Amino acid sequence: EMLRVANKGVISFINLGHYKARMQLFFGGRMPRTKTLPYHWYDTPNIHLATIYDFRELCAEKNIDITHEIPLSGSDNNTLASLWANLLASTCIFVIKKA
């Protein structure tokens, strides 16, 4: 929807594929609650929960180019998050444009 009115857009979201969220879901069997996702699944202001892989796939399906991807680990060192974004980035920022 953003690219309907603009040539570029910036999107950020909490990565549900982050290892801490995965561990909570695997070991606890419940939707995760983390520092970046502190709400219960039924009371979240987030409209859609997704992983970085999910967002990349959506962009490919919708013919949207990702020009910049900035994975953030929640600490000062984002080097590892850059290498394994879907597993180690708690949040990610994307710059997108019409293909």
C-alpha positions as CSV (number, residue, x, y, z in Angstrom):
1,E,0.0,0.0,0.0
2,M,2.9,2.3,0.8
3,L,4.3,2.0,-2.7
4,R,1.0,2.9,-4.2
5,V,1.6,6.5,-3.3
6,A,5.4,6.6,-3.1
7,N,8.4,5.3,-5.1
8,K,10.2,4.1,-1.9
9,G,9.2,3.1,1.6
10,V,10.8,2.2,4.9
11,I,9.4,-0.7,6.9
12,S,10.5,-2.2,10.2
13,F,9.1,-5.0,12.2
14,I,9.9,-7.5,15.0
15,N,11.3,-10.7,13.6
16,L,9.3,-13.7,14.9
17,G,12.1,-15.9,13.6
18,H,14.6,-14.6,16.2
19,Y,16.0,-17.5,18.2
20,K,14.6,-16.4,21.5
21,A,11.1,-16.3,20.1
22,R,11.6,-19.7,18.5
23,M,12.8,-21.2,21.8
24,Q,9.8,-19.9,23.7
25,L,7.4,-21.3,21.1
26,F,9.3,-24.7,20.9
27,F,9.8,-25.2,24.6
28,G,6.8,-23.4,26.0
29,G,4.3,-24.2,23.2
30,R,3.0,-20.6,23.3
31,M,3.4,-17.5,21.2
32,P,6.5,-15.8,22.4
33,R,6.8,-12.7,24.5
34,T,10.2,-10.9,24.3
35,K,11.7,-7.5,25.0
36,T,10.7,-6.4,21.5
37,L,7.4,-8.2,21.6
38,P,6.1,-7.8,25.1
39,Y,2.4,-8.3,24.4
40,H,0.2,-11.3,24.5
41,W,-0.7,-12.6,21.0
42,Y,-4.3,-11.5,21.4
43,D,-3.5,-8.0,22.7
44,T,-0.7,-6.9,20.3
45,P,-0.7,-3.6,18.5
46,N,1.3,-5.5,15.7
47,I,-1.1,-6.1,12.8
48,H,1.0,-9.0,11.3
49,L,3.7,-11.1,12.9
50,A,6.3,-12.4,10.5
51,T,9.9,-13.5,10.0
52,I,12.5,-11.9,7.8
53,Y,12.1,-14.8,5.4
54,D,8.4,-14.2,5.2
55,F,8.8,-10.5,4.4
56,R,11.4,-11.3,1.7
57,E,9.1,-13.8,0.1
58,L,6.2,-11.3,0.2
59,C,8.3,-8.7,-1.6
60,A,9.2,-11.2,-4.3
61,E,5.6,-12.2,-4.8
62,K,4.5,-8.6,-5.0
63,N,7.3,-7.6,-7.3
64,I,8.9,-5.2,-4.7
65,D,12.7,-4.7,-4.6
66,I,14.4,-4.6,-1.2
67,T,17.2,-1.9,-1.7
68,H,18.5,-2.0,1.9
69,E,18.1,-4.5,4.7
70,I,19.3,-3.6,8.2
71,P,19.0,-6.4,10.7
72,L,19.3,-5.4,14.4
73,S,20.2,-7.7,17.2
74,G,19.1,-5.5,20.1
75,S,22.7,-5.0,21.2
76,D,25.5,-2.7,20.0
77,N,27.0,-5.5,17.9
78,N,24.9,-6.3,14.8
79,T,27.6,-8.2,12.9
80,L,26.2,-11.7,13.6
81,A,22.7,-10.4,13.0
82,S,23.8,-9.3,9.5
83,L,25.2,-12.8,8.8
84,W,22.1,-14.8,10.0
85,A,19.4,-12.2,10.0
86,N,16.3,-14.5,10.3
87,L,17.8,-16.3,13.4
88,L,19.7,-13.5,15.2
89,A,18.0,-10.2,14.3
90,S,15.3,-9.3,16.8
91,T,14.2,-6.5,14.5
92,C,14.9,-5.5,10.9
93,I,14.5,-2.4,8.8
94,F,13.9,-2.6,5.1
95,V,14.0,0.1,2.4
96,I,11.8,-1.0,-0.5
97,K,10.9,0.3,-3.9
98,K,8.7,-0.5,-6.9
99,A,10.4,-3.1,-9.1
